[in-house]
């Protein structure tokens, strides 16, 4: 009996995903550690601990809370990008264009805030729509011209980047390539914190963005698993032909899915830039990595919105932790390297599940065989 | 070579397990030299696994294989080839854009200084083709020749490699009746020349016609071997299924009612080529009759059904369902207004394979108020209740009932689920496309009964089938399709499979529907 309970526990998909993700993380960290050893064996142990400790390196709990806040501020947009990719993935679409949709959202939010002096709710909506429009373009191309969403998504990433650079060059500081500070130009566009800053030692960047991102993740989970829309989206993703056969409008679904995906990424950008934590550099010539890191977070999260919450936090945690390394000895990209290894291992999640399941089945079978072998002769393999 | 043994190949006490299933449980098959030995079993009985063991694709956990009385180890297909074992697969393994000759020598080419020596090969192929009556044109490309000739190419491939033991895996599935007769003749010739043949099939008539002995498998277990001369179809089917089966569907005469489906000059373009797949086709299906579209695969039946169900747009023509013009109606509209469709490809169209059985059972109805709220939430409890009802009513068997993932169900039960879903919609017109393909005798019997029940209840049924036996026994009226046109209309009571075969192959046609 005890054995049986253990089995059903292990065979739960959520448990399996978690186990697989933890395994990926452990292996990723080990490989990262090896890389640190190669670069400089002396401080490697200390370095990997620094990455893992992130804000805990600060001895005072007050400071630690403050820097936990910083990690969360960046985890929220990452989560949004991850949700964007995840939502589209459920419909069988690989939304690598999330990076560009994120850029579009950033451009729209900052332009509304700095050039048009609009309050934050309007800026959020603008980012939502801008990201969504970028998603819709991909969706229309996919549905009506059968253009692969990966190709059109990547190309739109660049179109988005340079358009936003142009758009925002009117609101940049005279002496630097960065956009002007929100706090001094239009404080009304800063996201409200609702007193949460107090919890994080007066970290003013901690805003409603963080709980909002978590709530959105939960809402998405409900939509996907409990609604007619989610039923259609997933059916379209798993079996496009069956969806069409059953009379679903699969083209319309693809477009709506990409609109929502794009809007989520765009909103993610607004969550970061409207917190005032970062400014946009109008001379940047590579697409911000947030959208791409979202891919890692969503796969590490086992393609589940709730799992993605934790995965996004973890990836941001080690990314932030990497910035505490001694830059003279180790490149701060070591965290990116570890995340990259983890993404690479995410393919392993499926592999792990497959093997765990076949192991469980085989064990189950052996258990079953014992009594059957004794008692039964004819009816062994019934269905 | 120790040639004393009576047997060419013996597979003794073979046991092969897969996770969760014993595919072969202590199976013994002994192939005598020069005999045609049939291997009979339903789908999933373990025939393919057994052949894969013989071919070295799988290793058996228990049991031994003997060739000419000497134990051999077959670790991979090359070992099998070296032992002279060859196989004609159900789906031919031919390079479409190569010639017949190129395909035959592929993998066993004679070369000189790295250059192909085709002349020798051609001579050998022509000799073999003469000797066994295997008519082929060595210079024709595979894509241009008939399925029958492709099969002969496959057989020549085995003979070219001097294989002594020939395995035919369901070889008649793709052939017309005339071609089947021809193949039977070829097999007899081969065995006369001393080749030993293993003939895998679930068609009893063919086994009775050509085999010397027959071994039967059921659910992975070896049931027995019988001499064909001492047995009959009923006994074989009982051995295969484990109970008495009604092999031929029976139904009472019934006068058809009003016209339910009216198709006028329908034309549907092809996805494969620039011509139309369905050309100017007109027909009616009435209430209380089963109209069957017969024909060889690829003559426009698939596209005809796509046109009717809305999966493909018609370029011209008119479709009326129960008096309503549905020529330009959406798939959903057709589905909710009296059309049910059991699709040809149940994995591609019929089911969302990674959805649960319950979700699949509402695939056409999830949006109805019965199963979803106005706010757009699914009523999971209602869906499950409905699924339980259908599972009970249609005897759909699965591991865990309603929450079972469709992918993990057996083919027969997947098909039962689709049939339950489509029939329970209470349609005016039921379109069933090859509903029994790949299913075992028991499931076929069940499906035929359901189709006839629909007819008896006064629904119109349009059946598309490639199996002539099914066509003859189930339908009330037969339309033969050839190259996108309906070339003949027949009463199953007044025609023969041979006559239908002539029309299916395009040798004859009558003017119908004019």
Interface residues (C-beta under 8 A of the other chain):
Chain A: X226 X227 X228 X229 X231 X234 X235 X238 X239 X241 X242 X243 X244 X245 X246 X247 X248 X358 X361 X362 X364 X365 X380 X381 X382 X383
Chain B: X19 X20 X21 X22 X25 X219 X220 X221 X309 X311 X330 X331 X332 X333 X334 X335 X336 X341 X343 X345 X348 X349 X350 X351 X352 X353 X354 X355 X359 X363 X364 X366 X367 X372 X376 X377 X378 X380 X397 X398 X399 X410 X413
